[in-house]
Amino acid sequence: MKITFIPLFCVLGLAGCATPTVMLKNKTTGQIARCGGGAAGSMAGGLIGYKIEKAHDENCIRDFEAKGFERTQ
């Protein structure tokens, strides 16, 4: 029982740091882009990991908005 508990705990810990997904659309080309929803920064753990992932998401959104994309949500 302990062997399955540890991996499950790790998975739940990583999911807790996932950031919200932001969808963007380019009205000219019709392309759709997605930023966020990741948990790569969660390897740093907790609030620090969330802030790392959030900063990455904000850069992603900013880059797509500079290319003419607009948020759809």
LUMLUMDREN-2810 file (N, C-alpha, C; in Angstrom, 1 decimal):
<atoms>
<atom><aa>M</aa><ch>A</ch><at>N</at><xx>0.8</xx><yy>-1.2</yy><zz>0.0</zz></atom>
<atom><aa>M</aa><ch>A</ch><at>CA</at><xx>0.0</xx><yy>0.0</yy><zz>0.0</zz></atom>
<atom><aa>M</aa><ch>A</ch><at>C</at><xx>0.9</xx><yy>1.3</yy><zz>0.0</zz></atom>
<atom><aa>K</aa><ch>A</ch><at>N</at><xx>2.0</xx><yy>1.2</yy><zz>0.7</zz></atom>
<atom><aa>K</aa><ch>A</ch><at>CA</at><xx>2.8</xx><yy>2.4</yy><zz>0.8</zz></atom>
<atom><aa>K</aa><ch>A</ch><at>C</at><xx>3.5</xx><yy>2.7</yy><zz>-0.6</zz></atom>
<atom><aa>I</aa><ch>A</ch><at>N</at><xx>3.8</xx><yy>1.7</yy><zz>-1.4</zz></atom>
<atom><aa>I</aa><ch>A</ch><at>CA</at><xx>4.4</xx><yy>1.9</yy><zz>-2.7</zz></atom>
<atom><aa>I</aa><ch>A</ch><at>C</at><xx>3.5</xx><yy>2.6</yy><zz>-3.6</zz></atom>
<atom><aa>T</aa><ch>A</ch><at>N</at><xx>2.2</xx><yy>2.4</yy><zz>-3.6</zz></atom>
<atom><aa>T</aa><ch>A</ch><at>CA</at><xx>1.3</xx><yy>3.1</yy><zz>-4.5</zz></atom>
<atom><aa>T</aa><ch>A</ch><at>C</at><xx>0.9</xx><yy>4.5</yy><zz>-3.9</zz></atom>
<atom><aa>F</aa><ch>A</ch><at>N</at><xx>1.0</xx><yy>4.6</yy><zz>-2.6</zz></atom>
<atom><aa>F</aa><ch>A</ch><at>CA</at><xx>0.7</xx><yy>5.9</yy><zz>-2.0</zz></atom>
<atom><aa>F</aa><ch>A</ch><at>C</at><xx>1.7</xx><yy>7.0</yy><zz>-2.4</zz></atom>
<atom><aa>I</aa><ch>A</ch><at>N</at><xx>3.0</xx><yy>6.7</yy><zz>-2.4</zz></atom>
<atom><aa>I</aa><ch>A</ch><at>CA</at><xx>4.0</xx><yy>7.7</yy><zz>-2.8</zz></atom>
<atom><aa>I</aa><ch>A</ch><at>C</at><xx>3.9</xx><yy>8.2</yy><zz>-4.2</zz></atom>
<atom><aa>P</aa><ch>A</ch><at>N</at><xx>3.8</xx><yy>7.4</yy><zz>-5.2</zz></atom>
<atom><aa>P</aa><ch>A</ch><at>CA</at><xx>3.6</xx><yy>7.9</yy><zz>-6.6</zz></atom>
<atom><aa>P</aa><ch>A</ch><at>C</at><xx>2.3</xx><yy>8.8</yy><zz>-6.7</zz></atom>
<atom><aa>L</aa><ch>A</ch><at>N</at><xx>1.2</xx><yy>8.3</yy><zz>-6.0</zz></atom>
<atom><aa>L</aa><ch>A</ch><at>CA</at><xx>0.0</xx><yy>9.0</yy><zz>-6.1</zz></atom>
<atom><aa>L</aa><ch>A</ch><at>C</at><xx>0.1</xx><yy>10.4</yy><zz>-5.4</zz></atom>
<atom><aa>F</aa><ch>A</ch><at>N</at><xx>0.8</xx><yy>10.5</yy><zz>-4.3</zz></atom>
<atom><aa>F</aa><ch>A</ch><at>CA</at><xx>1.1</xx><yy>11.7</yy><zz>-3.7</zz></atom>
<atom><aa>F</aa><ch>A</ch><at>C</at><xx>1.9</xx><yy>12.7</yy><zz>-4.6</zz></atom>
<atom><aa>C</aa><ch>A</ch><at>N</at><xx>2.9</xx><yy>12.2</yy><zz>-5.3</zz></atom>
<atom><aa>C</aa><ch>A</ch><at>CA</at><xx>3.7</xx><yy>13.0</yy><zz>-6.2</zz></atom>
<atom><aa>C</aa><ch>A</ch><at>C</at><xx>2.9</xx><yy>13.5</yy><zz>-7.3</zz></atom>
<atom><aa>V</aa><ch>A</ch><at>N</at><xx>2.0</xx><yy>12.7</yy><zz>-7.9</zz></atom>
<atom><aa>V</aa><ch>A</ch><at>CA</at><xx>1.2</xx><yy>13.2</yy><zz>-9.0</zz></atom>
<atom><aa>V</aa><ch>A</ch><at>C</at><xx>0.2</xx><yy>14.3</yy><zz>-8.5</zz></atom>
<atom><aa>L</aa><ch>A</ch><at>N</at><xx>-0.4</xx><yy>14.1</yy><zz>-7.4</zz></atom>
<atom><aa>L</aa><ch>A</ch><at>CA</at><xx>-1.3</xx><yy>15.1</yy><zz>-6.8</zz></atom>
<atom><aa>L</aa><ch>A</ch><at>C</at><xx>-0.6</xx><yy>16.4</yy><zz>-6.5</zz></atom>
<atom><aa>G</aa><ch>A</ch><at>N</at><xx>0.7</xx><yy>16.3</yy><zz>-6.0</zz></atom>
<atom><aa>G</aa><ch>A</ch><at>CA</at><xx>1.5</xx><yy>17.5</yy><zz>-5.7</zz></atom>
<atom><aa>G</aa><ch>A</ch><at>C</at><xx>1.8</xx><yy>18.3</yy><zz>-7.0</zz></atom>
<atom><aa>L</aa><ch>A</ch><at>N</at><xx>2.1</xx><yy>17.6</yy><zz>-8.1</zz></atom>
<atom><aa>L</aa><ch>A</ch><at>CA</at><xx>2.4</xx><yy>18.3</yy><zz>-9.3</zz></atom>
<atom><aa>L</aa><ch>A</ch><at>C</at><xx>1.2</xx><yy>18.9</yy><zz>-9.9</zz></atom>
<atom><aa>A</aa><ch>A</ch><at>N</at><xx>0.0</xx><yy>18.3</yy><zz>-9.8</zz></atom>
<atom><aa>A</aa><ch>A</ch><at>CA</at><xx>-1.2</xx><yy>18.8</yy><zz>-10.4</zz></atom>
<atom><aa>A</aa><ch>A</ch><at>C</at><xx>-1.6</xx><yy>20.1</yy><zz>-9.6</zz></atom>
<atom><aa>G</aa><ch>A</ch><at>N</at><xx>-1.2</xx><yy>20.2</yy><zz>-8.4</zz></atom>
<atom><aa>G</aa><ch>A</ch><at>CA</at><xx>-1.6</xx><yy>21.4</yy><zz>-7.6</zz></atom>
<atom><aa>G</aa><ch>A</ch><at>C</at><xx>-1.0</xx><yy>22.7</yy><zz>-8.1</zz></atom>
<atom><aa>C</aa><ch>A</ch><at>N</at><xx>0.1</xx><yy>22.6</yy><zz>-8.9</zz></atom>
<atom><aa>C</aa><ch>A</ch><at>CA</at><xx>0.8</xx><yy>23.8</yy><zz>-9.3</zz></atom>
<atom><aa>C</aa><ch>A</ch><at>C</at><xx>0.4</xx><yy>24.1</yy><zz>-10.8</zz></atom>
<atom><aa>A</aa><ch>A</ch><at>N</at><xx>-0.5</xx><yy>23.4</yy><zz>-11.4</zz></atom>
<atom><aa>A</aa><ch>A</ch><at>CA</at><xx>-0.9</xx><yy>23.7</yy><zz>-12.8</zz></atom>
<atom><aa>A</aa><ch>A</ch><at>C</at><xx>-1.5</xx><yy>25.1</yy><zz>-12.8</zz></atom>
<atom><aa>T</aa><ch>A</ch><at>N</at><xx>-1.2</xx><yy>25.8</yy><zz>-13.9</zz></atom>
<atom><aa>T</aa><ch>A</ch><at>CA</at><xx>-1.8</xx><yy>27.1</yy><zz>-14.1</zz></atom>
<atom><aa>T</aa><ch>A</ch><at>C</at><xx>-3.0</xx><yy>27.1</yy><zz>-15.0</zz></atom>
<atom><aa>P</aa><ch>A</ch><at>N</at><xx>-3.9</xx><yy>28.1</yy><zz>-15.0</zz></atom>
<atom><aa>P</aa><ch>A</ch><at>CA</at><xx>-5.1</xx><yy>28.0</yy><zz>-15.9</zz></atom>
<atom><aa>P</aa><ch>A</ch><at>C</at><xx>-4.7</xx><yy>28.1</yy><zz>-17.3</zz></atom>
<atom><aa>T</aa><ch>A</ch><at>N</at><xx>-5.5</xx><yy>27.5</yy><zz>-18.2</zz></atom>
<atom><aa>T</aa><ch>A</ch><at>CA</at><xx>-5.2</xx><yy>27.6</yy><zz>-19.6</zz></atom>
<atom><aa>T</aa><ch>A</ch><at>C</at><xx>-5.9</xx><yy>28.8</yy><zz>-20.2</zz></atom>
<atom><aa>V</aa><ch>A</ch><at>N</at><xx>-5.1</xx><yy>29.5</yy><zz>-21.1</zz></atom>
<atom><aa>V</aa><ch>A</ch><at>CA</at><xx>-5.6</xx><yy>30.7</yy><zz>-21.8</zz></atom>
<atom><aa>V</aa><ch>A</ch><at>C</at><xx>-5.6</xx><yy>30.4</yy><zz>-23.3</zz></atom>
<atom><aa>M</aa><ch>A</ch><at>N</at><xx>-6.7</xx><yy>30.5</yy><zz>-23.9</zz></atom>
<atom><aa>M</aa><ch>A</ch><at>CA</at><xx>-6.8</xx><yy>30.3</yy><zz>-25.4</zz></atom>
<atom><aa>M</aa><ch>A</ch><at>C</at><xx>-6.8</xx><yy>31.6</yy><zz>-26.1</zz></atom>
<atom><aa>L</aa><ch>A</ch><at>N</at><xx>-6.0</xx><yy>31.6</yy><zz>-27.2</zz></atom>
<atom><aa>L</aa><ch>A</ch><at>CA</at><xx>-5.9</xx><yy>32.8</yy><zz>-28.0</zz></atom>
<atom><aa>L</aa><ch>A</ch><at>C</at><xx>-6.2</xx><yy>32.5</yy><zz>-29.5</zz></atom>
<atom><aa>K</aa><ch>A</ch><at>N</at><xx>-6.8</xx><yy>33.5</yy><zz>-30.2</zz></atom>
<atom><aa>K</aa><ch>A</ch><at>CA</at><xx>-7.1</xx><yy>33.2</yy><zz>-31.6</zz></atom>
<atom><aa>K</aa><ch>A</ch><at>C</at><xx>-6.6</xx><yy>34.4</yy><zz>-32.4</zz></atom>
<atom><aa>N</aa><ch>A</ch><at>N</at><xx>-6.1</xx><yy>34.1</yy><zz>-33.6</zz></atom>
<atom><aa>N</aa><ch>A</ch><at>CA</at><xx>-5.7</xx><yy>35.2</yy><zz>-34.5</zz></atom>
<atom><aa>N</aa><ch>A</ch><at>C</at><xx>-6.9</xx><yy>35.3</yy><zz>-35.5</zz></atom>
<atom><aa>K</aa><ch>A</ch><at>N</at><xx>-7.6</xx><yy>36.5</yy><zz>-35.4</zz></atom>
<atom><aa>K</aa><ch>A</ch><at>CA</at><xx>-8.8</xx><yy>36.7</yy><zz>-36.2</zz></atom>
<atom><aa>K</aa><ch>A</ch><at>C</at><xx>-8.5</xx><yy>36.7</yy><zz>-37.7</zz></atom>
<atom><aa>T</aa><ch>A</ch><at>N</at><xx>-7.3</xx><yy>37.1</yy><zz>-38.1</zz></atom>
<atom><aa>T</aa><ch>A</ch><at>CA</at><xx>-6.9</xx><yy>37.2</yy><zz>-39.5</zz></atom>
<atom><aa>T</aa><ch>A</ch><at>C</at><xx>-6.7</xx><yy>35.8</yy><zz>-40.1</zz></atom>
<atom><aa>T</aa><ch>A</ch><at>N</at><xx>-5.9</xx><yy>34.9</yy><zz>-39.4</zz></atom>
<atom><aa>T</aa><ch>A</ch><at>CA</at><xx>-5.6</xx><yy>33.6</yy><zz>-39.9</zz></atom>
<atom><aa>T</aa><ch>A</ch><at>C</at><xx>-6.5</xx><yy>32.5</yy><zz>-39.4</zz></atom>
<atom><aa>G</aa><ch>A</ch><at>N</at><xx>-7.2</xx><yy>32.7</yy><zz>-38.3</zz></atom>
<atom><aa>G</aa><ch>A</ch><at>CA</at><xx>-8.0</xx><yy>31.7</yy><zz>-37.7</zz></atom>
<atom><aa>G</aa><ch>A</ch><at>C</at><xx>-7.2</xx><yy>30.7</yy><zz>-36.8</zz></atom>
<atom><aa>Q</aa><ch>A</ch><at>N</at><xx>-5.9</xx><yy>30.9</yy><zz>-36.7</zz></atom>
<atom><aa>Q</aa><ch>A</ch><at>CA</at><xx>-5.1</xx><yy>30.0</yy><zz>-35.8</zz></atom>
<atom><aa>Q</aa><ch>A</ch><at>C</at><xx>-5.5</xx><yy>30.2</yy><zz>-34.4</zz></atom>
<atom><aa>I</aa><ch>A</ch><at>N</at><xx>-5.4</xx><yy>29.0</yy><zz>-33.7</zz></atom>
<atom><aa>I</aa><ch>A</ch><at>CA</at><xx>-5.7</xx><yy>29.0</yy><zz>-32.2</zz></atom>
<atom><aa>I</aa><ch>A</ch><at>C</at><xx>-4.4</xx><yy>28.6</yy><zz>-31.5</zz></atom>
<atom><aa>A</aa><ch>A</ch><at>N</at><xx>-4.1</xx><yy>29.3</yy><zz>-30.4</zz></atom>
<atom><aa>A</aa><ch>A</ch><at>CA</at><xx>-2.9</xx><yy>29.0</yy><zz>-29.6</zz></atom>
<atom><aa>A</aa><ch>A</ch><at>C</at><xx>-3.4</xx><yy>28.8</yy><zz>-28.1</zz></atom>
<atom><aa>R</aa><ch>A</ch><at>N</at><xx>-2.6</xx><yy>28.0</yy><zz>-27.4</zz></atom>
<atom><aa>R</aa><ch>A</ch><at>CA</at><xx>-2.9</xx><yy>27.8</yy><zz>-26.0</zz></atom>
<atom><aa>R</aa><ch>A</ch><at>C</at><xx>-1.7</xx><yy>28.1</yy><zz>-25.2</zz></atom>
<atom><aa>C</aa><ch>A</ch><at>N</at><xx>-1.9</xx><yy>28.8</yy><zz>-24.1</zz></atom>
<atom><aa>C</aa><ch>A</ch><at>CA</at><xx>-0.8</xx><yy>29.1</yy><zz>-23.1</zz></atom>
<atom><aa>C</aa><ch>A</ch><at>C</at><xx>-1.4</xx><yy>28.7</yy><zz>-21.8</zz></atom>
<atom><aa>G</aa><ch>A</ch><at>N</at><xx>-0.5</xx><yy>28.2</yy><zz>-21.0</zz></atom>
<atom><aa>G</aa><ch>A</ch><at>CA</at><xx>-0.8</xx><yy>27.8</yy><zz>-19.6</zz></atom>
<atom><aa>G</aa><ch>A</ch><at>C</at><xx>-1.3</xx><yy>26.4</yy><zz>-19.5</zz></atom>
<atom><aa>G</aa><ch>A</ch><at>N</at><xx>-1.8</xx><yy>26.0</yy><zz>-18.3</zz></atom>
<atom><aa>G</aa><ch>A</ch><at>CA</at><xx>-2.2</xx><yy>24.6</yy><zz>-18.1</zz></atom>
<atom><aa>G</aa><ch>A</ch><at>C</at><xx>-1.1</xx><yy>23.7</yy><zz>-17.8</zz></atom>
<atom><aa>G</aa><ch>A</ch><at>N</at><xx>0.1</xx><yy>24.2</yy><zz>-17.8</zz></atom>
<atom><aa>G</aa><ch>A</ch><at>CA</at><xx>1.3</xx><yy>23.3</yy><zz>-17.5</zz></atom>
<atom><aa>G</aa><ch>A</ch><at>C</at><xx>1.7</xx><yy>23.3</yy><zz>-16.1</zz></atom>
<atom><aa>A</aa><ch>A</ch><at>N</at><xx>2.5</xx><yy>22.3</yy><zz>-15.8</zz></atom>
<atom><aa>A</aa><ch>A</ch><at>CA</at><xx>3.0</xx><yy>22.2</yy><zz>-14.4</zz></atom>
<atom><aa>A</aa><ch>A</ch><at>C</at><xx>4.5</xx><yy>21.9</yy><zz>-14.4</zz></atom>
<atom><aa>A</aa><ch>A</ch><at>N</at><xx>5.2</xx><yy>22.4</yy><zz>-15.5</zz></atom>
<atom><aa>A</aa><ch>A</ch><at>CA</at><xx>6.7</xx><yy>22.2</yy><zz>-15.5</zz></atom>
<atom><aa>A</aa><ch>A</ch><at>C</at><xx>7.4</xx><yy>22.9</yy><zz>-14.4</zz></atom>
<atom><aa>G</aa><ch>A</ch><at>N</at><xx>6.9</xx><yy>24.0</yy><zz>-14.0</zz></atom>
<atom><aa>G</aa><ch>A</ch><at>CA</at><xx>7.6</xx><yy>24.8</yy><zz>-12.9</zz></atom>
<atom><aa>G</aa><ch>A</ch><at>C</at><xx>7.3</xx><yy>24.1</yy><zz>-11.6</zz></atom>
<atom><aa>S</aa><ch>A</ch><at>N</at><xx>6.4</xx><yy>23.2</yy><zz>-11.5</zz></atom>
<atom><aa>S</aa><ch>A</ch><at>CA</at><xx>6.1</xx><yy>22.5</yy><zz>-10.2</zz></atom>
<atom><aa>S</aa><ch>A</ch><at>C</at><xx>7.3</xx><yy>21.7</yy><zz>-9.7</zz></atom>
<atom><aa>M</aa><ch>A</ch><at>N</at><xx>8.3</xx><yy>21.4</yy><zz>-10.5</zz></atom>
<atom><aa>M</aa><ch>A</ch><at>CA</at><xx>9.4</xx><yy>20.6</yy><zz>-10.0</zz></atom>
<atom><aa>M</aa><ch>A</ch><at>C</at><xx>10.1</xx><yy>21.4</yy><zz>-9.0</zz></atom>
<atom><aa>A</aa><ch>A</ch><at>N</at><xx>10.0</xx><yy>22.8</yy><zz>-9.0</zz></atom>
<atom><aa>A</aa><ch>A</ch><at>CA</at><xx>10.6</xx><yy>23.6</yy><zz>-8.0</zz></atom>
<atom><aa>A</aa><ch>A</ch><at>C</at><xx>9.8</xx><yy>23.5</yy><zz>-6.7</zz></atom>
<atom><aa>G</aa><ch>A</ch><at>N</at><xx>8.5</xx><yy>23.2</yy><zz>-6.8</zz></atom>
<atom><aa>G</aa><ch>A</ch><at>CA</at><xx>7.7</xx><yy>22.9</yy><zz>-5.7</zz></atom>
<atom><aa>G</aa><ch>A</ch><at>C</at><xx>6.9</xx><yy>24.1</yy><zz>-5.2</zz></atom>
<atom><aa>G</aa><ch>A</ch><at>N</at><xx>5.7</xx><yy>23.8</yy><zz>-4.8</zz></atom>
<atom><aa>G</aa><ch>A</ch><at>CA</at><xx>4.8</xx><yy>24.8</yy><zz>-4.2</zz></atom>
<atom><aa>G</aa><ch>A</ch><at>C</at><xx>4.6</xx><yy>26.1</yy><zz>-4.8</zz></atom>
<atom><aa>L</aa><ch>A</ch><at>N</at><xx>4.6</xx><yy>27.2</yy><zz>-4.0</zz></atom>
<atom><aa>L</aa><ch>A</ch><at>CA</at><xx>4.3</xx><yy>28.5</yy><zz>-4.5</zz></atom>
<atom><aa>L</aa><ch>A</ch><at>C</at><xx>5.4</xx><yy>29.0</yy><zz>-5.5</zz></atom>
<atom><aa>I</aa><ch>A</ch><at>N</at><xx>6.6</xx><yy>28.6</yy><zz>-5.2</zz></atom>
<atom><aa>I</aa><ch>A</ch><at>CA</at><xx>7.7</xx><yy>29.0</yy><zz>-6.1</zz></atom>
<atom><aa>I</aa><ch>A</ch><at>C</at><xx>7.5</xx><yy>28.4</yy><zz>-7.5</zz></atom>
<atom><aa>G</aa><ch>A</ch><at>N</at><xx>7.2</xx><yy>27.1</yy><zz>-7.6</zz></atom>
<atom><aa>G</aa><ch>A</ch><at>CA</at><xx>6.9</xx><yy>26.5</yy><zz>-8.8</zz></atom>
<atom><aa>G</aa><ch>A</ch><at>C</at><xx>5.8</xx><yy>27.1</yy><zz>-9.6</zz></atom>
<atom><aa>Y</aa><ch>A</ch><at>N</at><xx>4.7</xx><yy>27.4</yy><zz>-8.8</zz></atom>
<atom><aa>Y</aa><ch>A</ch><at>CA</at><xx>3.6</xx><yy>28.1</yy><zz>-9.5</zz></atom>
<atom><aa>Y</aa><ch>A</ch><at>C</at><xx>4.0</xx><yy>29.4</yy><zz>-10.1</zz></atom>
<atom><aa>K</aa><ch>A</ch><at>N</at><xx>4.8</xx><yy>30.2</yy><zz>-9.3</zz></atom>
<atom><aa>K</aa><ch>A</ch><at>CA</at><xx>5.2</xx><yy>31.5</yy><zz>-9.9</zz></atom>
<atom><aa>K</aa><ch>A</ch><at>C</at><xx>6.1</xx><yy>31.4</yy><zz>-11.1</zz></atom>
<atom><aa>I</aa><ch>A</ch><at>N</at><xx>6.9</xx><yy>30.4</yy><zz>-11.1</zz></atom>
<atom><aa>I</aa><ch>A</ch><at>CA</at><xx>7.7</xx><yy>30.1</yy><zz>-12.3</zz></atom>
<atom><aa>I</aa><ch>A</ch><at>C</at><xx>6.8</xx><yy>29.8</yy><zz>-13.5</zz></atom>
<atom><aa>E</aa><ch>A</ch><at>N</at><xx>5.9</xx><yy>28.9</yy><zz>-13.3</zz></atom>
<atom><aa>E</aa><ch>A</ch><at>CA</at><xx>5.0</xx><yy>28.5</yy><zz>-14.4</zz></atom>
<atom><aa>E</aa><ch>A</ch><at>C</at><xx>4.1</xx><yy>29.7</yy><zz>-14.8</zz></atom>
<atom><aa>K</aa><ch>A</ch><at>N</at><xx>3.6</xx><yy>30.5</yy><zz>-13.9</zz></atom>
<atom><aa>K</aa><ch>A</ch><at>CA</at><xx>2.8</xx><yy>31.7</yy><zz>-14.2</zz></atom>
<atom><aa>K</aa><ch>A</ch><at>C</at><xx>3.6</xx><yy>32.7</yy><zz>-15.0</zz></atom>
<atom><aa>A</aa><ch>A</ch><at>N</at><xx>4.8</xx><yy>32.9</yy><zz>-14.7</zz></atom>
<atom><aa>A</aa><ch>A</ch><at>CA</at><xx>5.7</xx><yy>33.8</yy><zz>-15.5</zz></atom>
<atom><aa>A</aa><ch>A</ch><at>C</at><xx>5.9</xx><yy>33.3</yy><zz>-16.9</zz></atom>
<atom><aa>H</aa><ch>A</ch><at>N</at><xx>6.1</xx><yy>32.0</yy><zz>-17.0</zz></atom>
<atom><aa>H</aa><ch>A</ch><at>CA</at><xx>6.2</xx><yy>31.4</yy><zz>-18.4</zz></atom>
<atom><aa>H</aa><ch>A</ch><at>C</at><xx>4.9</xx><yy>31.6</yy><zz>-19.2</zz></atom>
<atom><aa>D</aa><ch>A</ch><at>N</at><xx>3.8</xx><yy>31.4</yy><zz>-18.5</zz></atom>
<atom><aa>D</aa><ch>A</ch><at>CA</at><xx>2.5</xx><yy>31.6</yy><zz>-19.2</zz></atom>
<atom><aa>D</aa><ch>A</ch><at>C</at><xx>2.3</xx><yy>33.0</yy><zz>-19.7</zz></atom>
<atom><aa>E</aa><ch>A</ch><at>N</at><xx>2.6</xx><yy>34.0</yy><zz>-18.8</zz></atom>
<atom><aa>E</aa><ch>A</ch><at>CA</at><xx>2.5</xx><yy>35.4</yy><zz>-19.2</zz></atom>
<atom><aa>E</aa><ch>A</ch><at>C</at><xx>3.4</xx><yy>35.8</yy><zz>-20.3</zz></atom>
<atom><aa>N</aa><ch>A</ch><at>N</at><xx>4.6</xx><yy>35.2</yy><zz>-20.4</zz></atom>
<atom><aa>N</aa><ch>A</ch><at>CA</at><xx>5.4</xx><yy>35.5</yy><zz>-21.6</zz></atom>
<atom><aa>N</aa><ch>A</ch><at>C</at><xx>4.8</xx><yy>34.9</yy><zz>-22.8</zz></atom>
<atom><aa>C</aa><ch>A</ch><at>N</at><xx>4.3</xx><yy>33.7</yy><zz>-22.7</zz></atom>
<atom><aa>C</aa><ch>A</ch><at>CA</at><xx>3.6</xx><yy>33.0</yy><zz>-23.9</zz></atom>
<atom><aa>C</aa><ch>A</ch><at>C</at><xx>2.5</xx><yy>33.9</yy><zz>-24.4</zz></atom>
<atom><aa>I</aa><ch>A</ch><at>N</at><xx>1.6</xx><yy>34.4</yy><zz>-23.5</zz></atom>
<atom><aa>I</aa><ch>A</ch><at>CA</at><xx>0.5</xx><yy>35.2</yy><zz>-23.9</zz></atom>
<atom><aa>I</aa><ch>A</ch><at>C</at><xx>1.0</xx><yy>36.5</yy><zz>-24.5</zz></atom>
<atom><aa>R</aa><ch>A</ch><at>N</at><xx>1.9</xx><yy>37.1</yy><zz>-23.9</zz></atom>
<atom><aa>R</aa><ch>A</ch><at>CA</at><xx>2.5</xx><yy>38.4</yy><zz>-24.5</zz></atom>
<atom><aa>R</aa><ch>A</ch><at>C</at><xx>3.0</xx><yy>38.2</yy><zz>-25.9</zz></atom>
<atom><aa>D</aa><ch>A</ch><at>N</at><xx>3.8</xx><yy>37.0</yy><zz>-26.1</zz></atom>
<atom><aa>D</aa><ch>A</ch><at>CA</at><xx>4.3</xx><yy>36.8</yy><zz>-27.4</zz></atom>
<atom><aa>D</aa><ch>A</ch><at>C</at><xx>3.2</xx><yy>36.6</yy><zz>-28.5</zz></atom>
<atom><aa>F</aa><ch>A</ch><at>N</at><xx>2.2</xx><yy>35.8</yy><zz>-28.1</zz></atom>
<atom><aa>F</aa><ch>A</ch><at>CA</at><xx>1.1</xx><yy>35.6</yy><zz>-29.1</zz></atom>
<atom><aa>F</aa><ch>A</ch><at>C</at><xx>0.3</xx><yy>36.9</yy><zz>-29.4</zz></atom>
<atom><aa>E</aa><ch>A</ch><at>N</at><xx>0.1</xx><yy>37.7</yy><zz>-28.3</zz></atom>
<atom><aa>E</aa><ch>A</ch><at>CA</at><xx>-0.6</xx><yy>39.0</yy><zz>-28.5</zz></atom>
<atom><aa>E</aa><ch>A</ch><at>C</at><xx>0.2</xx><yy>39.9</yy><zz>-29.4</zz></atom>
<atom><aa>A</aa><ch>A</ch><at>N</at><xx>1.5</xx><yy>39.9</yy><zz>-29.3</zz></atom>
<atom><aa>A</aa><ch>A</ch><at>CA</at><xx>2.3</xx><yy>40.7</yy><zz>-30.2</zz></atom>
<atom><aa>A</aa><ch>A</ch><at>C</at><xx>2.2</xx><yy>40.2</yy><zz>-31.7</zz></atom>
<atom><aa>K</aa><ch>A</ch><at>N</at><xx>1.8</xx><yy>39.0</yy><zz>-31.9</zz></atom>
<atom><aa>K</aa><ch>A</ch><at>CA</at><xx>1.6</xx><yy>38.5</yy><zz>-33.2</zz></atom>
<atom><aa>K</aa><ch>A</ch><at>C</at><xx>0.2</xx><yy>38.6</yy><zz>-33.8</zz></atom>
<atom><aa>G</aa><ch>A</ch><at>N</at><xx>-0.6</xx><yy>39.3</yy><zz>-33.0</zz></atom>
<atom><aa>G</aa><ch>A</ch><at>CA</at><xx>-2.0</xx><yy>39.6</yy><zz>-33.5</zz></atom>
<atom><aa>G</aa><ch>A</ch><at>C</at><xx>-3.1</xx><yy>38.7</yy><zz>-32.9</zz></atom>
<atom><aa>F</aa><ch>A</ch><at>N</at><xx>-2.7</xx><yy>37.8</yy><zz>-31.9</zz></atom>
<atom><aa>F</aa><ch>A</ch><at>CA</at><xx>-3.7</xx><yy>36.9</yy><zz>-31.3</zz></atom>
<atom><aa>F</aa><ch>A</ch><at>C</at><xx>-4.4</xx><yy>37.7</yy><zz>-30.2</zz></atom>
<atom><aa>E</aa><ch>A</ch><at>N</at><xx>-5.7</xx><yy>37.3</yy><zz>-30.0</zz></atom>
<atom><aa>E</aa><ch>A</ch><at>CA</at><xx>-6.5</xx><yy>37.9</yy><zz>-28.9</zz></atom>
<atom><aa>E</aa><ch>A</ch><at>C</at><xx>-7.1</xx><yy>36.7</yy><zz>-28.0</zz></atom>
<atom><aa>R</aa><ch>A</ch><at>N</at><xx>-7.2</xx><yy>37.0</yy><zz>-26.8</zz></atom>
<atom><aa>R</aa><ch>A</ch><at>CA</at><xx>-7.8</xx><yy>36.0</yy><zz>-25.9</zz></atom>
<atom><aa>R</aa><ch>A</ch><at>C</at><xx>-9.2</xx><yy>35.7</yy><zz>-26.3</zz></atom>
<atom><aa>T</aa><ch>A</ch><at>N</at><xx>-9.6</xx><yy>34.4</yy><zz>-26.2</zz></atom>
<atom><aa>T</aa><ch>A</ch><at>CA</at><xx>-10.9</xx><yy>34.0</yy><zz>-26.5</zz></atom>
<atom><aa>T</aa><ch>A</ch><at>C</at><xx>-11.8</xx><yy>33.8</yy><zz>-25.3</zz></atom>
<atom><aa>Q</aa><ch>A</ch><at>N</at><xx>-11.2</xx><yy>33.7</yy><zz>-24.2</zz></atom>
<atom><aa>Q</aa><ch>A</ch><at>CA</at><xx>-12.0</xx><yy>33.4</yy><zz>-23.0</zz></atom>
<atom><aa>Q</aa><ch>A</ch><at>C</at><xx>-12.2</xx><yy>34.6</yy><zz>-22.1</zz></atom>
</atoms>
